[in-house]
């Protein structure tokens, strides 16, 4: 039997503003975004530990940002109006709302909305891509989160990896595992992969970071991209854990909306940050399932 609606109701966290940054804080969790740098998430803390890397690791590539896929539509560097140009910031109810400028190259603008649910100990990110042009555009939403190198990233294996993947991963127990090894990362290395169950996790020590999102069939993933991507830089300063949404058409004047939930927890006794540990995979699956039920 489902729980009564009153027991599932969210307990929202009131946003705060300090030194130009917008934050959400409760209990052991803290979340912070910088409107001046693309509305980028610059901190996601568990017990004071930032699960993301800061600009001291790489002055341009840090925190958690947002792009549109495929990358072949814009190349490199990332589109300024989406990735790092200033966003207009406000607080609307219990949401931090950031609105970016229009990209002349892509003909779209991006809005980011962040809220926290104290009852679930979760951050909800909602990305809205608006087509401001006169013709339809086709793209995929894409969240790129940079975590410290040295951890373990993993997700339920789907239909495999795709070209041009060159990141060495392992398969065990129906899970794809990437354990960072500095000696093996001598060039830009990346995995393009399909996943099942709609989650991607990273653990460093006993700190677990999980992204939950709607699964995307391979046929609806952006060309040259994948639902799940993991990147390791030869500078050994960070690893990117990336999720992409569905590659869809946005008619003129319309908006595509995509959601990602973040969960952070300490590993319980008996669960290790080790490749192939079934207890680790089971812990994440239990966490993801419970969070999904809480939002029904």
C-alpha positions in Angstrom: 0.0 0.0 0.0 1.3 3.5 -0.8 2.1 5.8 2.0 -0.5 8.6 2.6 0.3 11.7 0.7 0.9 13.6 3.9 3.9 11.4 4.7 5.4 12.0 1.2 5.1 15.7 1.3 8.4 17.6 0.7 10.0 19.6 3.4 11.5 22.5 1.4 14.7 24.3 2.4 14.7 28.1 2.2 17.5 29.5 -0.1 20.1 31.9 1.3 22.3 34.4 -0.5 25.8 35.2 0.7 28.6 37.1 -1.1 26.7 36.9 -4.4 26.2 33.1 -4.2 22.9 31.3 -3.7 22.8 28.3 -1.4 20.6 25.6 0.2 21.7 24.3 3.6 20.2 21.8 6.1 21.6 19.2 8.4 24.8 17.7 7.0 24.1 19.0 3.5 25.0 22.2 1.7 24.6 23.3 -2.0 25.9 26.5 -3.6 25.7 28.1 -7.0 27.5 31.0 -8.5 25.3 33.1 -10.9 28.4 35.0 -12.1 29.8 31.8 -13.7 27.0 30.3 -15.7 24.8 29.5 -12.7 27.4 26.8 -12.0 27.1 24.6 -8.9 30.3 25.3 -7.1 29.7 23.2 -3.9 27.8 20.1 -2.9 28.8 19.3 0.6 28.2 16.4 2.9 29.4 17.0 6.4 31.6 19.9 5.2 33.2 17.8 2.4 32.8 19.3 -1.1 32.0 16.4 -3.4 32.9 18.7 -6.4 36.3 20.1 -7.3 36.9 23.9 -7.0 38.8 26.3 -9.3 42.0 25.6 -7.5 42.1 22.3 -9.4 41.3 23.9 -12.8 40.3 27.5 -13.1 37.9 26.9 -16.0 36.7 23.3 -15.4 35.3 22.9 -12.0 32.0 22.4 -10.1 28.9 21.1 -12.0 27.9 22.8 -15.2 25.3 22.4 -18.0 25.7 22.0 -21.8 23.6 20.9 -24.7 24.4 17.9 -26.8 25.8 17.0 -29.1 29.1 18.7 -28.6 29.7 18.6 -32.4 27.2 21.5 -32.6 29.6 23.8 -30.8 33.0 22.2 -30.5 35.3 23.7 -27.9 35.3 25.8 -25.7 31.8 25.5 -24.3 29.1 28.0 -25.4 29.7 31.0 -23.1 26.0 31.9 -22.7 25.2 28.4 -21.4 28.4 27.4 -19.6 30.1 30.4 -17.9 28.5 33.8 -18.8 26.6 35.5 -15.9 23.1 34.3 -15.3 20.4 36.4 -13.7 19.6 35.0 -10.3 16.5 35.2 -8.0 14.7 33.3 -5.4 11.1 32.2 -6.3 9.4 30.6 -3.3 11.9 27.9 -2.2 13.7 27.7 -5.6 16.9 29.2 -6.7 16.2 30.3 -10.3 19.0 31.3 -12.7 18.3 32.5 -16.2 21.0 32.6 -18.8 21.4 34.8 -21.9 20.5 33.6 -25.4 23.2 31.8 -27.3 23.3 33.2 -30.9 25.0 30.0 -32.0 22.4 27.6 -30.8 19.3 29.9 -30.7 18.4 28.8 -27.2 18.5 30.1 -23.6 18.8 28.0 -20.4 17.0 28.4 -17.1 18.1 26.4 -14.0 15.9 25.8 -11.0 17.4 24.2 -7.8 15.4 23.1 -4.8 16.1 21.0 -1.7 13.9 18.5 0.0 15.0 18.1 3.6 12.8 15.0 4.1 14.5 13.2 1.2 17.9 14.9 1.8 17.9 15.5 -1.9 18.6 18.3 -4.4 16.3 18.6 -7.4 17.7 20.3 -10.5 15.3 21.4 -13.3 16.8 22.6 -16.6 14.6 24.4 -19.1 16.0 25.0 -22.6 13.9 27.5 -24.5 14.1 27.8 -28.3 14.1 31.6 -28.9 14.6 31.2 -32.7 12.2 31.0 -35.6 13.1 27.4 -36.6 13.0 24.1 -34.6 16.2 22.9 -32.9 17.2 19.4 -31.9 19.4 18.8 -28.8 19.9 17.0 -25.6 20.2 18.4 -22.1 23.6 17.5 -20.5 24.9 17.8 -16.9 28.7 17.7 -16.3 29.9 17.3 -12.7 33.6 17.4 -11.9 34.6 15.3 -8.9 38.1 14.8 -7.4 40.2 12.2 -9.1 40.9 9.0 -7.2 37.4 7.8 -6.6 35.1 5.1 -8.1 32.4 5.9 -10.6 29.7 3.3 -11.5 26.3 2.7 -13.1 24.1 -0.2 -14.2 25.4 -1.5 -17.6 23.0 -1.0 -20.5 23.7 -1.7 -24.1 27.4 -1.2 -23.8 30.0 1.4 -24.7 30.3 3.2 -28.0 33.0 4.8 -30.2 35.1 6.7 -29.5 35.4 5.4 -26.0 39.0 5.0 -24.7 38.5 4.9 -21.0 39.3 1.6 -19.3 36.3 0.3 -17.3 35.4 -3.0 -15.7 32.2 -5.1 -15.7 31.0 -6.9 -12.7 27.6 -7.8 -11.3 25.7 -6.0 -14.1 27.5 -2.8 -13.2 30.1 -0.7 -15.2 32.9 0.4 -12.9 35.6 3.1 -13.4 38.3 3.2 -10.8 40.6 6.1 -11.4 44.2 5.1 -12.0 46.6 8.0 -12.6 49.2 5.8 -14.3 46.7 4.8 -17.0 45.4 8.3 -17.8 48.1 9.7 -20.1 45.7 11.4 -22.5 42.2 12.7 -22.6 40.1 9.6 -22.0 36.4 9.2 -22.1 33.6 6.6 -21.9 30.4 6.9 -24.0 28.0 4.3 -22.6 24.4 3.3 -22.3 23.0 2.7 -18.8 20.0 1.1 -17.2 17.9 2.1 -14.2 18.5 5.9 -14.5 21.4 6.5 -12.1 25.1 7.3 -12.0 27.2 7.2 -8.8 30.6 8.2 -7.6 32.2 7.4 -4.3 35.3 8.8 -2.7 36.3 7.3 0.6 33.0 6.9 2.4 31.2 9.8 0.6 28.7 8.7 -2.0 27.3 11.0 -4.7 24.4 9.7 -6.8 22.6 11.3 -9.8 19.1 10.1 -10.6 17.4 10.8 -13.9 15.0 9.4 -16.5 16.6 6.6 -18.5 17.0 7.3 -22.2 16.9 4.6 -24.9 19.9 4.3 -27.1 17.8 5.4 -30.1 17.0 8.8 -28.4 20.6 9.6 -27.4 22.3 12.5 -29.1 24.5 11.6 -32.1 28.1 11.1 -31.1 27.1 11.1 -27.5 25.6 8.8 -24.9 23.3 8.7 -21.9 26.3 8.3 -19.6 29.7 9.7 -20.1 32.8 9.7 -17.9 35.9 11.7 -18.6 39.4 11.7 -17.1 41.8 14.5 -17.8 45.6 13.8 -18.2 46.2 16.5 -15.7 44.7 14.1 -13.1 42.9 17.0 -11.4 39.3 15.8 -11.8 36.9 13.2 -13.3 33.7 14.2 -15.0 30.5 12.2 -14.3 28.0 13.2 -17.0 24.4 12.4 -17.7 22.5 13.3 -20.9 18.7 13.5 -21.4 16.8 12.7 -24.5 17.7 14.2 -27.9 14.5 16.0 -28.8 13.1 18.6 -31.1 12.1 21.9 -29.6 9.8 24.0 -31.8 10.2 27.8 -32.0 9.0 29.4 -28.7 8.8 26.1 -26.9 10.8 24.7 -23.9 12.4 21.4 -23.2 12.5 20.5 -19.5 14.8 17.9 -17.9 15.3 16.9 -14.2 18.1 15.4 -12.3 18.1 14.6 -8.5 21.2 14.6 -6.4 21.7 12.4 -3.4 24.7 12.3 -1.0 25.2 9.8 1.8 27.9 8.2 3.9 28.5 4.5 3.2 27.2 2.3 6.0 29.3 -0.3 7.7 30.0 -3.3 5.5 29.8 -1.4 2.2 33.2 -0.7 0.6 34.2 1.6 -2.3 35.5 -1.3 -4.3 35.0 -2.5 -7.8 32.4 -5.3 -7.9 31.2 -4.9 -4.3 27.6 -6.1 -4.6 26.7 -4.3 -1.3 27.7 -1.0 -2.8 25.5 -1.5 -5.8 22.6 -2.7 -3.6 23.0 0.3 -1.3 22.7 2.7 -4.3 19.8 0.8 -5.8 17.9 0.9 -2.5 18.6 4.6 -2.1 17.4 5.4 -5.6 14.3 3.3 -5.3 13.4 4.9 -2.0 13.8 8.4 -3.4 11.7 7.5 -6.5 8.9 6.3 -4.2 9.1 9.5 -2.2 8.3 11.5 -5.3 5.4 9.5 -6.5 
